[in-house]
Amino acid sequence: MVAHTKDEMSEDDADRFRKQAEEARRQAEQSISQLDKEAWLKIAVEWLKLAQSVDDRRDKR
């Protein structure tokens, strides 16, 4: 894995973040505990925020 600064994030990074969000949503669906489900959904939201920030930076270029 290559470390990037925020300004160097690419479309590949945004796609990877969205895949991570989808995996977190799947984990939430499979969770038995409500607490675990909520935690996985919060993680999914954070991954989506990261993906959106990459998109926003790319759109400003």
N, CA, C and O atoms as a DFTB+ gen file, in Angstrom:
244 C
 N C O
     1  1       0.845      -1.180       0.000
     2  2       0.000       0.000       0.000
     3  2       0.887       1.238       0.000
     4  3       1.855       1.320       0.756
     5  1       0.553       2.187      -0.843
     6  2       1.311       3.417      -0.959
     7  2       0.622       4.498      -0.149
     8  3      -0.590       4.690      -0.253
     9  1       1.400       5.198       0.655
    10  2       0.833       6.292       1.448
    11  2       0.694       7.528       0.573
    12  3       1.610       7.873      -0.173
    13  1      -0.434       8.184       0.663
    14  2      -0.704       9.399      -0.096
    15  2      -1.017      10.528       0.871
    16  3      -1.508      10.305       1.978
    17  1      -0.721      11.744       0.431
    18  2      -1.241      12.883       1.169
    19  2      -2.662      13.111       0.676
    20  3      -3.067      12.526      -0.329
    21  1      -3.418      13.943       1.361
    22  2      -4.802      14.190       0.970
    23  2      -4.906      14.693      -0.464
    24  3      -5.855      14.354      -1.172
    25  1      -3.935      15.503      -0.901
    26  2      -3.984      16.066      -2.242
    27  2      -3.635      15.047      -3.316
    28  3      -3.887      15.287      -4.497
    29  1      -3.065      13.924      -2.931
    30  2      -2.643      12.922      -3.893
    31  2      -3.636      11.763      -4.023
    32  3      -3.354      10.799      -4.735
    33  1      -4.770      11.833      -3.365
    34  2      -5.751      10.770      -3.444
    35  2      -6.278      10.654      -4.863
    36  3      -6.438      11.656      -5.561
    37  1      -6.545       9.431      -5.284
    38  2      -6.979       9.187      -6.654
    39  2      -8.364       8.550      -6.685
    40  3      -8.958       8.236      -5.654
    41  1      -8.848       8.374      -7.899
    42  2     -10.119       7.672      -8.090
    43  2     -10.036       6.259      -7.525
    44  3     -11.013       5.751      -6.975
    45  1      -8.877       5.627      -7.658
    46  2      -8.692       4.289      -7.090
    47  2      -8.891       4.304      -5.581
    48  3      -9.479       3.382      -5.016
    49  1      -8.400       5.350      -4.936
    50  2      -8.577       5.477      -3.490
    51  2     -10.055       5.623      -3.152
    52  3     -10.549       4.977      -2.227
    53  1     -10.760       6.467      -3.897
    54  2     -12.193       6.670      -3.647
    55  2     -12.945       5.354      -3.826
    56  3     -13.825       5.032      -3.028
    57  1     -12.610       4.600      -4.855
    58  2     -13.249       3.298      -5.078
    59  2     -12.962       2.340      -3.928
    60  3     -13.846       1.616      -3.471
    61  1     -11.717       2.347      -3.471
    62  2     -11.345       1.474      -2.356
    63  2     -12.121       1.859      -1.096
    64  3     -12.575       0.988      -0.353
    65  1     -12.271       3.161      -0.857
    66  2     -13.030       3.619       0.310
    67  2     -14.496       3.181       0.214
    68  3     -15.096       2.789       1.215
    69  1     -15.061       3.248      -0.978
    70  2     -16.459       2.809      -1.158
    71  2     -16.595       1.303      -0.931
    72  3     -17.588       0.844      -0.367
    73  1     -15.616       0.552      -1.364
    74  2     -15.638      -0.900      -1.123
    75  2     -15.545      -1.198       0.367
    76  3     -16.211      -2.104       0.868
    77  1     -14.723      -0.441       1.068
    78  2     -14.618      -0.609       2.523
    79  2     -15.953      -0.282       3.188
    80  3     -16.371      -0.969       4.120
    81  1     -16.619       0.765       2.707
    82  2     -17.930       1.137       3.258
    83  2     -18.932       0.022       3.027
    84  3     -19.715      -0.307       3.918
    85  1     -18.915      -0.560       1.838
    86  2     -19.836      -1.663       1.538
    87  2     -19.561      -2.867       2.438
    88  3     -20.494      -3.509       2.920
    89  1     -18.302      -3.168       2.663
    90  2     -17.950      -4.273       3.559
    91  2     -18.430      -3.982       4.982
    92  3     -18.927      -4.880       5.661
    93  1     -18.287      -2.757       5.431
    94  2     -18.765      -2.398       6.770
    95  2     -20.282      -2.545       6.847
    96  3     -20.804      -2.993       7.868
    97  1     -20.994      -2.176       5.790
    98  2     -22.456      -2.360       5.777
    99  2     -22.820      -3.843       5.840
   100  3     -23.768      -4.226       6.526
   101  1     -22.063      -4.673       5.121
   102  2     -22.320      -6.129       5.186
   103  2     -22.097      -6.656       6.602
   104  3     -22.865      -7.477       7.103
   105  1     -21.039      -6.170       7.231
   106  2     -20.771      -6.583       8.610
   107  2     -21.922      -6.149       9.526
   108  3     -22.320      -6.890      10.424
   109  1     -22.440      -4.965       9.295
   110  2     -23.571      -4.477      10.101
   111  2     -24.780      -5.390       9.922
   112  3     -25.459      -5.726      10.893
   113  1     -25.048      -5.791       8.682
   114  2     -26.192      -6.669       8.416
   115  2     -26.051      -8.015       9.121
   116  3     -27.044      -8.614       9.536
   117  1     -24.823      -8.481       9.252
   118  2     -24.583      -9.786       9.859
   119  2     -24.454      -9.727      11.378
   120  3     -24.431     -10.761      12.046
   121  1     -24.370      -8.532      11.911
   122  2     -24.185      -8.386      13.355
   123  2     -25.453      -8.762      14.110
   124  3     -26.565      -8.413      13.716
   125  1     -25.253      -9.470      15.182
   126  2     -26.368      -9.842      16.046
   127  2     -26.628      -8.732      17.057
   128  3     -27.773      -8.384      17.345
   129  1     -25.550      -8.192      17.582
   130  2     -25.638      -7.135      18.592
   131  2     -25.993      -5.796      17.943
   132  3     -25.401      -5.418      16.933
   133  1     -26.937      -5.099      18.510
   134  2     -27.305      -3.768      18.028
   135  2     -26.121      -2.810      18.141
   136  3     -25.908      -1.972      17.265
   137  1     -25.363      -2.938      19.211
   138  2     -24.186      -2.090      19.412
   139  2     -23.168      -2.301      18.291
   140  3     -22.620      -1.337      17.756
   141  1     -22.917      -3.560      17.939
   142  2     -21.994      -3.864      16.843
   143  2     -22.523      -3.328      15.519
   144  3     -21.776      -2.757      14.724
   145  1     -23.813      -3.517      15.293
   146  2     -24.433      -3.038      14.058
   147  2     -24.246      -1.529      13.912
   148  3     -23.866      -1.046      12.845
   149  1     -24.511      -0.794      14.977
   150  2     -24.357       0.659      14.948
   151  2     -22.900       1.062      14.713
   152  3     -22.624       2.016      13.987
   153  1     -21.983       0.339      15.325
   154  2     -20.565       0.646      15.148
   155  2     -20.147       0.430      13.696
   156  3     -19.450       1.266      13.120
   157  1     -20.571      -0.693      13.098
   158  2     -20.238      -0.957      11.691
   159  2     -20.843       0.100      10.777
   160  3     -20.206       0.508       9.806
   161  1     -22.045       0.544      11.063
   162  2     -22.674       1.566      10.226
   163  2     -21.945       2.906      10.344
   164  3     -21.831       3.639       9.362
   165  1     -21.455       3.224      11.533
   166  2     -20.668       4.446      11.701
   167  2     -19.372       4.362      10.909
   168  3     -18.939       5.340      10.298
   169  1     -18.761       3.190      10.924
   170  2     -17.537       2.988      10.143
   171  2     -17.835       3.167       8.655
   172  3     -17.059       3.796       7.936
   173  1     -18.945       2.620       8.198
   174  2     -19.336       2.756       6.789
   175  2     -19.486       4.232       6.422
   176  3     -19.026       4.662       5.364
   177  1     -20.118       4.990       7.281
   178  2     -20.306       6.423       7.024
   179  2     -18.957       7.131       6.904
   180  3     -18.779       7.985       6.036
   181  1     -18.025       6.785       7.756
   182  2     -16.710       7.426       7.712
   183  2     -15.972       7.076       6.416
   184  3     -15.323       7.941       5.828
   185  1     -16.062       5.823       5.966
   186  2     -15.450       5.443       4.687
   187  2     -16.073       6.244       3.551
   188  3     -15.366       6.696       2.651
   189  1     -17.379       6.422       3.584
   190  2     -18.048       7.188       2.532
   191  2     -17.640       8.659       2.567
   192  3     -17.514       9.293       1.519
   193  1     -17.434       9.198       3.756
   194  2     -16.963      10.578       3.864
   195  2     -15.582      10.724       3.224
   196  3     -15.308      11.710       2.541
   197  1     -14.721       9.740       3.450
   198  2     -13.398       9.777       2.835
   199  2     -13.510       9.737       1.311
   200  3     -12.848      10.508       0.616
   201  1     -14.339       8.852       0.802
   202  2     -14.535       8.761      -0.647
   203  2     -15.060      10.078      -1.199
   204  3     -14.602      10.541      -2.243
   205  1     -16.004      10.675      -0.513
   206  2     -16.570      11.942      -0.965
   207  2     -15.528      13.047      -0.954
   208  3     -15.517      13.898      -1.844
   209  1     -14.659      13.045       0.036
   210  2     -13.622      14.080       0.096
   211  2     -12.663      13.953      -1.081
   212  3     -12.198      14.960      -1.613
   213  1     -12.367      12.728      -1.488
   214  2     -11.527      12.524      -2.673
   215  2     -12.252      13.069      -3.903
   216  3     -11.655      13.779      -4.712
   217  1     -13.522      12.745      -4.044
   218  2     -14.310      13.230      -5.181
   219  2     -14.357      14.757      -5.206
   220  3     -14.198      15.374      -6.259
   221  1     -14.573      15.354      -4.047
   222  2     -14.657      16.815      -3.963
   223  2     -13.357      17.472      -4.400
   224  3     -13.375      18.463      -5.131
   225  1     -12.229      16.924      -3.956
   226  2     -10.927      17.480      -4.335
   227  2     -10.695      17.341      -5.837
   228  3     -10.185      18.251      -6.491
   229  1     -11.078      16.194      -6.361
   230  2     -10.893      15.947      -7.789
   231  2     -11.757      16.914      -8.616
   232  3     -11.321      17.397      -9.660
   233  1     -12.963      17.187      -8.153
   234  2     -13.870      18.088      -8.868
   235  2     -13.363      19.539      -8.857
   236  3     -13.686      20.312      -9.759
   237  1     -12.584      19.902      -7.860
   238  2     -12.080      21.271      -7.750
   239  2     -10.890      21.520      -8.676
   240  3     -10.510      22.669      -8.902
   241  1     -10.313      20.468      -9.201
   242  2      -9.130      20.627     -10.070
   243  2      -9.499      21.151     -11.414
   244  3      -8.628      21.341     -12.263
